[in-house]
């Protein structure tokens, strides 16, 4: 992905988060505190990591220019998951207005996603008042879609 982003003249900063497959918000919050979000035009997240980002932005009253969220894991209408840390984060944001967190938001989902139903992306898109893009293929890892995503980001 980094190569495709650089090809489209998109600078990337990729923070290293602890325990990415069994996350706790409070560990990630420490990493978020070190990031000056005002330096970045677009915040890009993939899969589950949008929920951590949205919570931090919401709790710290931070608005960003652009949010691009791809194959967002879970849905506001589907609250249970096998990892209690994530369920707790969802419950924190359940009835909150998150649409004001960015000036422009895009949610990208994939029809053939074997992990996340595209309705999860539709749900999040509605909550964010975001543009929703549904791709036919690419699976959960958005195989061969990096250039497409980089192209979208470069036009924001």
C-alpha positions in Angstrom: 0.0 0.0 0.0 2.8 2.4 0.9 4.2 2.1 -2.6 0.9 2.9 -4.2 0.4 5.9 -2.0 3.9 7.2 -2.7 3.3 6.7 -6.5 0.3 9.1 -6.0 2.4 11.5 -4.1 0.7 10.8 -0.8 2.9 11.1 2.2 2.3 8.4 4.9 2.8 8.3 8.6 2.0 4.9 10.1 2.1 4.9 13.9 2.9 1.6 15.6 0.1 0.5 17.9 0.4 -2.1 20.6 -1.5 -5.4 20.4 -3.2 -4.6 17.1 -5.1 -8.0 17.1 -6.4 -7.7 20.7 -6.4 -3.9 21.2 -7.3 -1.9 24.3 -8.3 1.7 23.8 -6.1 3.0 26.6 -2.9 1.5 25.1 -3.7 3.1 21.8 -4.7 6.3 23.4 -1.1 6.8 24.5 0.0 6.5 20.8 -2.8 8.9 19.7 -1.6 11.5 22.2 1.8 11.7 20.5 0.2 12.5 17.1 -0.5 16.1 16.0 -3.6 15.4 13.9 -3.5 19.0 12.6 -0.4 18.1 10.5 -2.4 15.6 8.4 -4.9 16.3 5.8 -6.4 12.8 5.7 -6.8 10.1 8.3 -7.0 6.6 6.7 -8.0 3.5 8.7 -8.7 -0.1 7.7 -10.9 -2.7 9.3 -11.3 -2.4 13.1 -9.0 0.5 13.6 -11.5 3.1 12.7 -13.3 2.7 16.1 -10.1 3.5 18.0 -9.5 6.6 15.9 -13.1 7.8 16.0 -13.2 7.5 19.8 -10.0 9.4 20.3 -11.1 12.2 17.9 -14.5 12.4 19.6 -13.2 12.4 23.2 -10.7 15.1 22.4 -13.0 17.2 20.2 -10.7 17.0 17.2 -12.0 17.6 13.7 -9.9 16.5 10.7 -10.3 17.5 7.1 -10.8 14.0 5.7 -11.5 10.5 7.0 -11.2 7.5 4.7 -12.3 4.3 6.4 -12.1 1.1 4.5 -13.8 -2.2 5.2 -14.9 -1.0 8.7 -15.2 -3.9 11.0 -18.5 -4.3 12.9 -21.5 -2.1 12.7 -23.3 0.3 15.0 -26.3 -2.0 14.6 -24.3 -5.1 15.5 -22.8 -4.5 18.9 -21.4 -7.8 20.1 -18.0 -9.2 19.2 -15.8 -11.8 20.9 -13.4 -9.2 22.2 -14.8 -7.3 25.1 -12.3 -4.4 24.7 -13.9 -3.6 21.3 -17.5 -3.9 22.6 -16.7 -1.4 25.3 -15.4 1.1 22.7 -18.6 0.6 20.7 -20.8 1.2 23.7 -18.9 4.5 24.4 -19.8 5.8 20.9 -23.2 4.2 20.4 -25.5 7.3 20.7 -22.9 10.0 20.0 -23.0 12.3 17.0 -19.7 11.5 15.2 -20.6 13.3 12.0 -18.8 16.4 13.0 -15.4 14.7 13.3 -14.4 15.4 9.8 -15.2 17.9 7.1 -15.4 15.1 4.5 -15.7 11.3 5.1 -15.6 8.4 2.8 -16.4 4.8 3.7 -15.3 2.0 1.3 -16.7 -1.5 1.6 -16.4 -4.6 -0.6 -19.2 -7.0 -1.7 -17.0 -10.1 -1.5 -15.5 -9.2 2.0 -15.3 -12.6 3.8 -15.0 -10.9 7.2 -17.2 -7.8 7.3 -20.6 -7.5 5.6 -20.8 -4.4 3.5 -23.8 -3.3 5.6 -21.4 -2.5 8.3 -19.8 0.1 6.0 -23.3 1.4 5.1 -24.1 1.8 8.8 -21.0 3.7 9.5 -21.4 5.9 6.4 -24.8 6.9 7.6 -23.5 7.8 11.1 -20.7 9.9 9.6 -22.8 11.5 6.8 -20.1 10.0 4.6 -19.9 9.1 0.9 -20.2 5.4 0.6 -18.3 3.4 -2.0 -19.1 -0.2 -2.6 -16.6 -2.2 -4.6 -17.5 -5.5 -6.2 -14.3 -7.3 -5.2 -11.1 -7.1 -3.2 -12.0 -9.2 -0.2 -11.3 -7.9 3.3 -7.7 -7.0 2.6 -8.7 -5.0 -0.5 -6.5 -7.0 -2.7 -5.3 -5.0 -5.7 -7.3 -1.9 -4.6 -4.4 0.1 -3.1 -4.0 2.2 -6.2 -7.8 2.9 -6.3 -7.7 4.0 -2.7 -4.6 6.1 -3.2 -6.3 7.8 -6.2 -9.3 8.7 -4.0 -7.2 10.1 -1.3 -5.1 12.1 -3.7 -8.2 13.9 -5.0 -9.4 15.0 -1.5 
